[in-house]
Amino acid sequence: MSYYGDYAGSLLTSDTSTSGETVPAQAQLTGSPAVRLEIARTIVDSCAFNVRRSSDRKLLARPYSVLQSTLRTADSTAHLMGAEGTFRRSAWEVLDIKLPTWLQLGGRSRRPPRNAANAFISYVNGITYARFLTALRLTPLHTGIAFLNSSIERQQHSLVPDLSEMFKPLFAERLLLRMANRNQLKEHHFDRDTNQAMLSESGRKLDVQAARGEFEVTIAHRSLDRLVAYDELLYLDALAHTHRCLEGTPYKPFRIWW
């Protein structure tokens, strides 16, 4: 309303791209326990596959095999998430083998991160989360209707952690290993206190610059027959999920192929 009480304009929410056709179809899929479990199973499998490709294929071969066996018999999303957590713990241990002592995780910790490596991963994961939320908003999908995580939690975009989890190894783990190997990360890039750590101002600038560079990297896409930026891969996965909801096209989550 204007100063005189006349209509002046409207502020619309970011969910204006959702459609009356897609949201019911999306909700119908999550409402079917069998379909929801099938999609959630492929998401967990693809995430673990990408973690293995990013960290160490050989050392994670057995944990990944155990995970796949568990996925075949899992009867709930809680069971799937438990199996994923077990595999992730093995992956963090393998990652530590390749990092200098001062930059090792010693297990994953959040809110707050316990050490420098956890602070780095949490920060890059946050950037990836935000990028995937942007990608989802370019589709008619509802960000609150999820398959692995709980749906429609207040102020939660539950679908984002479902799908962005598969991309986090491509950016967080790979970037951490590369920057550590190139000696680009220094102790002054982190502010550390008792049982917690965060990136310093110089560390945040370095992280943002490095992550931005990763999103701009291009790769030859196998089915599109053209170069695509890593950033576009997020949108293509969201689009594939849209086709699953609307057309019943089998959803094949993102897997690192290079």
N, C-alpha and C positions, 0 to 999 in steps of 0.2 A: 504494500500500500504506500502511496505517496504521502507527503506531508498533509495534503488536503483530503486524504481518504480514498483517492482513486486507485484503480489497479495500475501497478507500475511494472510488474514482472514476476517471474517465478524462479525459484531455485529447485532444480530437479536432482534426484538422487543419482548415484552412479549406476544403478541397476536398470536404467531405461532401455538397455539393449536386450534385456530378457524378453522372451516372447511367450504368448499364451499357448503356443503349440509345444515349445521346447520344455518349459518348466513342468507341465503335467507328465510329459514323456520321461523326463529325468526323474521325477518323483515316483513314477510307476516302476522304473528300473530298480530304484533303491527300495521300493516297497516289496519287491520279490526277493526273499532271502537267498534263493538259489542264484539268481542273476547278480545280485549284489556281491555275493561271496565269490562268484566267478571273476568279476571285474576286480575286486579287491585282491584276489589271489594273483592276477596278472600284474597288478601294480607293485605288490611286494616283491614278486620275482624279478621284475625289470629293475627295481631299485637296487636289489642285491647284485644283480648282474652288472649294473653300472658301477657300484662300489668296488666290485672285484676288478673290473677293467681299469678303474682309476688308481687302485692301490697296488694290488699284486695278484695276478691270476693264479700263480702256482701256490702261494701260501694260503690263499682263500679257497682253493679248489674243494677241500674237504668240508669246511664250514658251509660252502654254497651247496654242496651235494646234500648235506644234512638238512639244510633249509628246504630244498626242493622236495625232499621226502616228507617233511612235515607239512608243507603246503598242500600236498596231495591228499592228506588225511584231515586237514583242519576243517572244523565244522562251524567256525564263527570268526568274525572279524577280530575279536579279542585274541583268539588263538593265533591268527595270522600276525597280529602286531607283537605278540609275545615271541613268536619265532623270529620275526624281523629284529627284535631287540637283541636276541641271543646272537644272531649273525653279526649285528652291528658291533657288539662288544668284541668279537673276534677281529673285526675289521679295524677297530681303533687300536688294538694291540699290534696288529701288523703295521699300521701307519706309524706307530711310535718307533718301530725298528729303523725306519728310514729318516727319522728326524733327529736333529741335535738334542742333547739332553735338556737344555733350557727350553726347548720348544715342543717337548713331548706332552701328550694329552693326559696320560695316566687315567684314562676313562673319560667319557663325555660328561660335561657338567654345564648347566645353564642357569640363568636367573639367580645369582650371577655366575658367569664363567669363572672357573677356579684358577685358570692359568692362561698364559699367552696364547697357546694353540687353540684352546676352547673359545677365547675371545675372538680370535681370527675367524674361526669357522662360524660362530654365531653371527658375526657381522656380515660375512659373505652370504650366509643362508638368508639373512634378513633382506639383503639386496635381491636375491633370487626369488624370494617370496613376493616381494613387491613387483618384480618384473612379471611373474606369472599371474598375479592378480590383474595387472594391466592387460595381459594377453587374454585372460578369460573374459574381461569386460568388452573385448572386441567381438565376442561370440554371444549368442542368445542364451547361454547357460546361466543357471542361477548359482552363484558362488557359495550359497549356504547349504546346498544339497549334495552330500558327499556319499562315498561308497565304503571307504575304509574308516575314516573318522566319523564322529557323531555329527548328524546333520542339524542345521537350524539352531545352533547355539547362539545365544544373544551376542550380537556384535562380532560373530566369528564367521570367517569365510572358510568353512570347513572343506570345501573342494580344493582350495589352494594347497594346503599341506598334503592332501591326497596325491595331487599330480606334480607339484613342484619337487617333492621328495626325490623323484627320479633324476632330476636335473642337478640337485645339490652336489653330488659327487663330481660332476663334470666341472663345476666351478670351484667349490670349496676345497675338496681334497686335492684335486689336481693343482690348483693354484697354490695351496699351502706347500705341497711337495716341490713344485717348481721354484717358488720364491726362496724356500729353504735351501735347495740345492745350489741356487745361484747366489746365495748369501745376501739376498736383498732385504730380508727381515732382520732387524737388529733389536736388541733389548730395549733401546730407547723408544721404539715404536709402540711400547706397551707401558701402561701405568699399573703397577701391581701393588696390592695390599694383602693383608692376611686373608687367605682363602678366597681371593677374588682378583680379577684382572680385567682391564679394558684397554682398548686401543687409545694411544695418545693422539693428540691433534695431528702430528706428523704421520702417525700410523694410519689414521682414518683417511687422510689424503692419499697415502700410498695405496691403501686397500681399494678405495673408490676408483682410482686411476687404473689399477690392475684389473679390477672386475669389469670396468667399462671396456677395457681392451679385449677381455675375453668375450664379452657379448658381441663384439664387432668382428670376431674371427669368422671366416667363411669356410664352408666345407661343401664338397660336391654331394648333392642329395641323390640317393640311389633311385628313387622313383620319380622325382620331379625333373631329373636330368638337367639340373642347373645348380649354381652356387647359392647357398643360403647362409645367412649369418646365424651364429648360435642363438641370438635373440629371437630369430624367426622360428627356430625349432620349438620354442615354447608355445607359440601361437599355433603351429601345425599340430602339436599334440592336443591342444585344447579343441582345435577344429575336428580332429579325429574322434574326440569324445562326443562332440556335437553330432557327428554322423552316426555314432552308435546309438544315441538317444532318439534321433529322428528317423533314421533309415534302417536301423538294425544291423549296420555294417560292423563286423567284428572289430573290437577295439584292440589295437596292438600298441601298448605303451612304448614310449621312447626307450631305445637301447643304443648305447654307444657302439657304432659299427666301425670306427677307425682306430 
